[in-house]
Amino acid sequence: MLAKFTRSGVAEAREIAEPVDPVAEFAKHLEECWRQFHNEPVTPARLLALENALAQLSNDMLRQMLERELNQLESDDKKKMPAKVRYRKETYRINKKTKLAVATRFGTITLRSFYYLNEQDGEPGLHPLRVRLGIGAGSATPAFAERVARLSIDHTQAEVRAWLLREHGVKWSNDRLRATLRGFRESLMPQVPGLQKARLLAWLKQAQDSQGRHRPVLAAGRDGIMVPMLPRGYHEASTATVSVYDRRRRRLGTVYLGQMPEEKQTTLSAALTDLLKGTLRDWQGPVPRLVYVTDKGSAPNDYYHRVLKKMKHPRAEKLRLEWEWVLDFYHVCCYIGKLADALFGAETKAGATWFKKMRHWLRDRRQGVSQVLRSAMQLLDRRRMSKPKQTAFWTAYRYLRRHRRWMDYEGHRRRGLPIGSGVTEAACKTVFTQRFKRSGMRWAQETGQMILDLRVTYLSGVWDDAFAADLASRELPEFLEGELRAEKKASPRHSGGLATRFAA
């Protein structure tokens, strides 16, 4: 049977026999797989067994090769190693080699590397090789850590752990999974704001060069959503979006921000302000139309009056930016629906007809909201309503009347502005609901923010760029002494000198 050539079978054979070339071992078992497959009747089940056996054989070969190559990066001879290294303004001296089980895309390998003691007593030591390879929290290679983080964006801990065991033969605890995610997020997030700004600037350039009769639009929005938190109860988390629209009112793209429940949403407000100011500071073209599309919640209302209304141009302090606040059209329609229910009764044909007509008036007519209110008052004089319906009617009526200055939808559309916060409403679903509100879920603040940061990074389309920027920006240990003449003459493949191997 092909099953005897699985990972466990090869591993057992390797433990008993002397070490052999992984490629030669793979070729031998591969030939045996082909022979058995051709000697038995061809069936779907046989093909499935063959593919699974080949996958396990190739993974085992690559795992052995990776382990061998990484362990050759440092010499076993302590005398051939740099005696001291310097890293982040700390100096370390060589001590001894230690082992570490490292998770890779091909399974777990054993990495042997020299441990360096900190010259300051009581301070933690350093493994220079692990730092240079990017092996951090969770003892995972960068490729494996990125894969784990990407899976965790959409899947629960149990689902991720089951997948790692099934696909990579890696058995992790929840603690190790969280440690890996925490380390990955801490390295990734410093890169994200700049990349989000770069995407907005690219979209603004595309919008400026587009064909159409409107000015490009930079639109911000924010909203809140209740999420289940530990130890119990629901609390309001928040999300924000920044989008760019071209001259034909087409949305070119959106970046996302998110924050777990926090009093007054101060962290989200600060991040949104920094993103908007940074984008406008670095944008060299004409100032686009600036629009703020939200409902009339307390946090959006406070942010408009406290920040946007007073915002000055980052490159011209005397120039105050003109942010137009648009009250979400669909949110306002809900209040017109309440008027219809109070006047005609819930789910009646007459109410549905009047509601449809008023929606079009609100959107397409100048001073549409005033005409809706006038129609509602005319109908009120002809109808008798119960006290609950009167209360509902006047609540909706006063809301529309009080906030009508932000409901000039005909004018907004004429100037090419978005009138609905559908992008932000959708963000509540894609950022939070699909991941944070599954059956039985409860979130701690720190763990939730960790997953949330990863999720908005991916949804903003900057995941790959942020990961690449993180790897490129990592500080590496500097070797102070210990290179030997023998290393200069040895082959790079087998010299084992860490300073020589990483000199390039």
Order of alpha helices (4+ residues) and beta strands (2+ residues): alpha-alpha-alpha-beta-beta-beta-alpha-alpha-alpha-alpha-alpha-beta-beta-beta-alpha-beta-alpha-beta-beta-beta-alpha-alpha-alpha-alpha-alpha-alpha-alpha-alpha-beta-alpha-alpha
